[in-house]
Amino acid sequence: MARTNDPLRNGQIPARAGVGLKPEHYRTILETAPDIGFFEVHAENYMGAGGPPHRYLTEIRERYPLSLHGVGLSIGADRPLDRSHLNRLKELIERYRPGLFSEHLAWSTHDTAYFDDLLPVPYTPSSLSRVVSHIDEAQDTLGRQMLLENPSTYLAFAESTYSETDFIAEIVRRTGCGLLLDVNNVHVASTNQQWDPIRYIDDYPLVSVQEIHLAGYTREADEKGRPLLIDTHDRPVDGIVWGLYEHAVARLGPVPTLIEWDANVPEWPELKAEAERAEAIMFSAHHKEQARAIAR
């Protein structure tokens, strides 16, 4: 019988690198048992009652820690949370006991419409109150802490009165939620809005970060020929993002880090290699920072 303090059975996620679990890799994972820190799945892909996805996920969950990432709760929407969605989410969490559960600082619903996108929130007192209320409701219903992910944005609202990092810090203060720092989103938003990404990371409430995401993006141009980055998750992590990640983990120390690759998914060896690179950077940056601290 498994002991109750067994980290795997309790769902604890180690400070290692993991990858998003994709159907094309189910069999490879089960047949080869790769050395990987954890897997993450989108909650909405597993809200059905059964079938092959649950059969494979159940087998993989017995062998690896799991992180659950929601994309449809619509935390920032100007409407009540969908209780049926929230209840299905609760059932999924109880079924798989993920070590971490995260959602986006975004909205995707309005009235009876659902938009297949994660849309931005204005950083105003009224938006803050709404987001805080929704996070409180979600955490109370789920009976656990959720992590909130910083968004990839393409423009700023004229009515915003908070910076993004201050807005997120105030959400954490009021709700006690944790944070997911998406480093690719930092680069995308900083390029599109001409922010300093290093300052963004330094201003972020790093003490509340429990997971990091890394992904690839597509480079385009706006009507004036300026760089416009699109958060596409369809290619390897960019060199600039690796550099920002090294800066972040030097300050944070080792933290669960996910490679997000959701379209044009590569063969398993390429995806695993991205995770191995993240893990190497994570521990190298941590050791360098420890050495600097001793030298001081």
N, C-alpha and C positions, 0 to 999 in steps of 0.2 A: 504493500500500500504506500502511495506517495506521501511524504511528510508535508505538513501544511506550510513549512518554511522553505520548501523547494522553490527556487526562483522561477523555474519554468512553469510549474503548476500554478504559481501565483501570478504569472504573467509579467514578471519584472523584466525590463528590457536593459540589457547591458550597454555600457558606454562604448558601443562599437558601431560599425556601419552596417546598414541593411538596404534592402531594395524593395520596390513595389512588386507585389506578387501578381504575375500575369498568367493567364490560362495556358499559353504556349510553353510555359516553363514548369507546369505542375509535375509532369512525369520525370523530367530531368532531376528536379529537386528530390523527389521521393526515391528515385533509383540511385542517385549519387551522393545524397546527404552532404551537400557542400557546407564548408565552414563559413557561415554567414551570421552576422549578429542578430538579425530579426527580419521579419517580413511585415509589410504594411499593405492593407487593402482599403479600397474605397467602400465605405459602409453600404452605400446604395446598391452596389453590385451583388450584395448578399442578403438582401431583405426578403427574398423569396423563401418559401418554407423548406425547400429541399432541392434535390437534383444533383448533378455532377459537381457544380461549383462548391456546394456545401460538403460533399463527400471528400473532395480533394483538400479543401480548407481544413476540415476536421483532422485529416491525417497529418497535414503540415503543422497545424497548431499543436499536435501532440509532441512534435519534435523541436519546434522553434517558438520563441516569443513572438507576439503579434502586436502590431499597432494598428488602430482603426482610425481612418481619416474620413470625415464627413464632408460632402460637397453640396448637400441639399437642405440643410437646416435653415438657411436664410436668416442668419443672426441679425443682419442689419436692416431687414425689411420693415417698412412702415405698416405692419399688420401683425396680428398675433402669430406665434409659432404654430405650425401644423402639429396638433396633438397626436394625430395618428402616425405621422412620421416620427415624432419623438418617442412614441411608445414602441414602434418597430425597432428603433435604434436601441432602446433599453433592452428589448428582447435579444438583440444581436450581441450586445455587450455582456449580458448574463450568459449567453451561450458560449462565447469564445474567450471571455476574461482577458481582454487586451491589456497590455501593460500601460498603454497610453491611448487616449482618445482626443482627437483634434478636429477643429472646424475653422472656417474662414471668417475674417472680418470683411463681410460682403453680403449682398442680397441677391436673390434670384427669383423672388415671387412678388407679385403685386395683384391685389384683388384675387381673381381666379386664374391668373396667368402664371405660367412658369417659364422662365427664360433659361436657356441652356448656356449660361455664362455666369461668372462671378462678378457682379457689378459693384462699383465703389460706393463708399458711404461718405457724406460730407462730415467734416470734423467740427461739429457744433454741439452746444449743450443739449439740444433736443435729441440729436442722434446718439449722443453719449448715454442719456437716460434710457433710450429705447434698447440700445445694445446691452447695457448693464442689466436691464430687466429681463431680456431674453436669455442672457447667460445665467442669471440667477435661476430662472425657471428650468433651463436645461440641466444645470448641475443638481438642482433639487430633485428633479424627476429621475435622472440617471443615478443619483446617489453617489456621485464621484466628481472629481475635478476634471474639467476639460481644458485643453490647450487652445489658444487662439492664434491663428497664423496671420502675419502681416501680409497685405495684399500686393499684387502687381498692379500698378496704376499707370494711366496714360495721360491723365490731365488732373488738374486741381479744381476744386469747387471754389468759386469766388466767395461763398458765404462761410467757408471754413475759418474757425477762430483758434483752432489748436494745430500744432504741428502733428504729423502722424505719430511720432514717437511719444509725444506728450499725451496724445489721445489714448494710445495703447497703454501707457503707464497708468493713466487714471482708471481705465477699465480694470486693470489688475488690482489697483488699490481698492476699488469698490466691490469687486466680486470675488477676489481670491483665486481667480483662474490662473492657470499657467500659460506659458507662451511657447509657440513654435516659431523659430526664426528661419524664414525662408530666405537664404542668402541670394539665390537667383532673383527673387522678387525685389530684394534691395537693389541689385544692379539694374534690373529692368526699370523700376520706378525712378531710380536716381538718374539714369541716362535720359529717360523721357521727360523728367521734370527738372533736370539740371540741379540735382542735389549732390552733396558730397557723400558718397557711400560709406566712407570710413567714419565720418562724423555721425551718420545715421546709426551705424553699429555701436559706436561709442555712447550715443544717447539712448539707445534701446535699453529697456529694463532687463538687462542680461541676467540678473539674479533669478528671474522667473522663467528663464528658458530651460525647457526639458527635452527639446528635440530640435534638430536642424534639418532643413530640406535643401537639396542641391538638384539642379536640373539644367537642361539646355534651353536656349531661346533662339528665335529667328530675328535677324537684323533686316529691317526695312528702312524707309525714309518717309518723312511727312511731306506735305505739299511745298515746304520751303527747302527740302533737301537735307533737313536735319535728321540725325539717327533716330529711329523709332524701333524699339525692341518689343517683341511679342513673346509672351510667356507660353511657349508651345510644347515643352516637355517631349521633344521628338528627336533629340540628338545628344551627343556627349556634353558634359559640363564644360563651359568655356574657361579659358585660362584666367581671365579676369575674376571670374566667380571663384575659382580655386584660390586665388590670392586673397579675396575677401574672406573666404572660409578660414584660411590660415590665420588671418587677423582675429576673427571671431573666436576660434577655439584656443588661440593663445591667451585670450582673456577669460574664456569660460572654463577651460580644461576639457577633458574628454566628455562628450555628450552624444547620445544616440543620434546618428546621422543617416538620413535616407537619400538614396538616389532615386529621383522621380523620372521615369521614362515611360510615358503613357501612349505615345503614337510612334509609328515606325519602330516598334520594339525590336531590339537586336537579339541575336543569339545569346544564350545564357553566358558563355565565357566573356563576352564584351561587357555585359551588364555587371557581372561579378567583378571584373577588373576595375570598373568605376568605383565600386564599393571598397575594393582593396586599396585604391589610391586615396580615397577619403580617409580610411582608417590609418594609413601611413602618415598622411598630413596631420591628422588629429593628434597622434601620439608624438610625432616629431615636434610640432608646435608646442605641445605641453611640456616636453622635456627641455626645449630651448628656453621657455619662459621660467621653468624651475631653475635652470642654470643661471639665468639673468638675475633672478630673485636672490639666489645664494651669493652671487658676485656683489650685489648691492649691500 
